[in-house]
Amino acid sequence: MLVSATEMLQKAKAGHYAVGQFNINNLEWTKAILLTAQELNSPVILGVSEGAGKYMAGYKTVVGMVKGMIEEQNITVPVALHLDHGSYDHCYKCLEAGFSSIMFDGSHYSIEENVAKTTELVKAAHAKGVSIEAEVGSIGGEEDGVIGMGECADPKECKAIADLGVDFLAAGIGNIHGKYPANWAGLSFETLDAIQQLTGDLPLVLHGGTGIPADMIKKAISLGVAKINVNTECQLSFAAATREYIEAGKDQQGKGYDPRKLLAPGFEAIKATVKEKMELFGSVGKA
C-alpha cells in the first residue's frame, strides 16, 4: 500500500534524520530500492521524473508495477510514490494515475504564478490524501531540460510558498543535480538556516544528494532537511557494476547474456548504494 510522504517526513524532521527519495528507472531499480528499505526497516520515497515516467510506458504502468511489487514482495515499510519535478499538467496526470505524492516545480515561473498554481495543486492533492512538495529557487544542473546554476532561494519567498499549505519544500541552497563540478562552493547553510527559521516545522528537501560530502549532509539534516533526493549515485554504481560484468566477459559465459544475469550485478550495486545512503541519512529502523 502506498502512503503520502507527509507523516514520514514530519517524523523525520522531529527525529533529526532524513528519508531518502531514490529515483526509479525500471523494474530492477524499484525492486532493489524496495527490498533494501524493507531489510533496513526504513521508510522510503520512490521518485519518478517525467522522463522516467515516459520511459516506463506511463504513470499508470509505474503505479501498477510499484503496487504489485509492494504486495508480492511483502513490503511493509511506508512507501511513497512521488512525482519528481512535475510540471503543472503532469501533477494532475499523477494524481489521476494513483501516485501518493507529487512535486510541483514552479521555480521557473514568476513568484506570483508559482503561488497561484501551487495553491490550486495543494487543494487538488489534499482532496485525494496526496502530499505535495513545492520548489523555490532553481536547483543547479540539468533537470528535464531546465538548467540552473545552484542558486540560493529567497527565504521570504520560501515562507510565502510554505504558507500555501505544501507538505514539504525544496529550496535551492547551492545544491545541483548530477555530478558536482570541481569549483563547487558547497551548500549555503546560512540560507538553509534562514529558511528554517521562517518555515518552522515544515520538512525541507535537499535535491542533488549525489556527491555532497557526508558532513554537509549531516549538517543539513540538523538544520531541518528531512528528505534527500538521490538519483545519479545509483545510476553510476549500476553502470560501473554492469561495465565490470561485461568487461570480464561474463555475458559470453554460459547463459551470461540472460538479462536476469546481466543486470544482477547492477541490481546489487543499487542495493549497496541505497543502504549506504539510508545509514548516512539516519532512517534505518525508523519505519
N, C-alpha and C positions, 0 to 999 in steps of 0.2 A: 504494500500500500504506500502511495506517495503522500508526503506531508508538505505543508508550506514550510518555508525556511525561517519563519518568524520566531517560533518558540526556541528552536535550536540555537539561533543567533543571540537571542536575548539571554539565554542561559550561558552562552559562551562569553558574552560581554561581562555579565555579572561574575563569572568564574575566572575571568582573565586568561582565557585560551581562545583559539580561533578554529573555526570549522573550514576545512578546505573545500573549495569548488574545483573539481577536476573535470576538465572538458572531455567529452566523449566524441569519438570519430567513427566508431564502428562497434561490432559485437565484442571483439577482443578487449577493447578499451573499457567498455561498460562492465563486462564480466570481471575483469581484473580489478577495477575500482570497487565494485560492489563486494566482491569476495574479501578484499583487503579490509574494507570498512567493517564487515561482519567479524573477521578474525580479530581485529583490534578493538571491537566493540566501540566504534566511533561513528558519530553522525556524519553524514556526507551530503554534498550537493553535487549533482551531475550537471555540468554546464553544456549547453548546446548553442553554438553560434549559428547565425543564419546560414552561413556557408556549409557548416556541418549538417544542419537540418536538411538542406538541399541534397548534399552528398548521400545522406542516409535515406533518401527517397521520400522525404517529407516528415512533418511533425507527428502525424498520426502513426507512421511507421515507428518512429522513435518511442512514442508513448507505449505502443503495443509491445515493443521489444523490452523496454525497461520494466513495465508492469509484469510481463510474463516471467522475466528473469527473477524479479524480487520474489514472486510466488514460488517458482520452481526450484530456486536455489536456497529457499528458506531464509531470506534476508529479513532480519527482524529489527535492525538498527534504523533510526529515522533517515529516510532518503527524500531529498527534494530534487525535482527535475526542473531546471532553471534555464530560461532563455537568456543567453549572454549577449549584451549589446544589441538589444532588439530595437528595430525601427517601430514607429507607431503602428503601422499595418501588421507587422509580424507579431507584435504583442497580442493583438486581437486573434490572430491565427492560432497562437499557442494557447490562449485562454480557451478557445473552441476545441483544440485538439486534446486538452486534458493535462497540460503542464501544471505543476503545483506552485510554480514561482516564475516571475518574469523580471527582466531588467529592461527599463525603457532608457535608451541612451539619447537624451535630448540635448547633449552637450554642444552640438553644433548649431542649435537654434539660438535665437536671442533668449535672454533670461525670461522675458515675458511669455514667449511662445513655449518655452520649456515648462514654465509654470502651468500654462493653460492645458497643455497636452498631458502633463503628469497628473494634474488634478482629475482629469477625466479618466485616465487609466487606473488611478488609485481606486476610484469608485467601481469601475468595471472588475478589477481584480478582487477587491474585497467582497464584492457581491458573490463571488464564486469561492471565497475562502483561500484565495491565492495571494502569496506575498509578492511585494513589488520593490525593486531596487531602482534608484534613480542615480544619475551621474551629473556632477558639476565639475567643470574644468576638464579639458580633454586629457586622456591618458596618452602618453607618448607611444611612438612606434606605429606600426600599421595594424589596424583592426578593421577587417572587412572594408578596406579601401579608404578608411578615414585615417589620415596620418597626423599625429600630434607629436609635439616635442617634449612631452613630460612637463607640462605647465603645472602651476600650483593654483588650486581653486581659491576663490574668494570666500572666506569664512561666512560673510554676511549672506552671500548667495546660497551657501550650503544650508544656512539656517532657514532661508526663505523656502527652499525645496523640502527640507526636513519637516517644516510646519504644515506641509500639504498632506501629511499622513503616510508618507512612504515608510516601509518597514526597515529598510537599511539603505545606506547611502555610500556611493562610490565617489570619492573626492580625489582629484589629482594632487599628489604631494611630491611630484618629481619622478614618479614611477613610470615605467614604459613597458609595452608588450614586447615579447621576443627577447633576444639576447641584449644585454646591456653593453653600450659602447665603452671603450677604454677610458674616455674622458667624462663618464657619467659623474654628476656631482653628488649623488646619494639622495636619500629621502630627506624631505624638509620636515623635521619633527616639530619645528616651530609652527608651521602651517597646520599640521595634524593636531597639535595641542590647542591651537586657537579654534579649530573646527569643533573639537571635542568639547571645549568649554561652552560653545554656543548651542551644540546639539544634544548635550546631556546624555541620557541613557540610550540614544539611538545607536545601534550597531553600525560601525563603519567598515568599509570594504577596501581591501588593497588589491588592485589589479596588477598584473605583470609580476607575479610572485617568483617567476623563474630568475635566478641569478642575483636576487637580493641577499646579501650576507646574513647568516643566521642571527647575529647580534642585532642587526637592524630590524629583522622580522620580530624578534622578541621585544624590542623597544616599541615597535608599532603596536603590538598586542597590548603592551602595558598602557598605551595611550588610547585605547578604545577600539582598535581594529579587531573585529570578531569574525571576519570572513576573508580568506585569502585565495585568490584565483591562481591555479597552476595549469598550464597547458603545454607550453614549449618544452619544459623539462621532461615530461612524459614522452613527447614526440622524439626528443633527442635520444633518450635511453632506449626507446623502441627501435629507432633506426640503427643505433650502434649495435644492439644485440642481433638484429636481422643481418646487418653487414657482416658481422663476425661469423655467423652461421653459413652464409653463402661463400664468404672468402675461404672458409675452412673446407669448402666443397661438400658440405653435409647434404645439400639439396640433391647431390648426384649419387649419394649412397643409399642403396635400398629404395624405400619409398619416401626419401627425404624431401621430395618435391611436393608431397601432400601438404596442402595449405595448413592443415592442423599441426603438422610437424614444423613446417617452415615458419609459422607465426608463433610457435610456442616460446622460443627464447625471448621474443619481443614482449609477449604477454607477461612472462615472469619479470622482465625488466620494468614494466609499468608497475607491477605489484610492489617491487622493491622501492621504486621512486615514491609511490603513494605512501608506503609505510614510513619511509624516512620523513616525508612532509608531515604526516599526521603526528609523528613523535615530536617533531620540531614545533608544530602548532599547539601541542598540548591537548589534542582532542581524544587521545587514546583512553578507552574506559569511560567515556562521558556519554555513551548512548542512552 
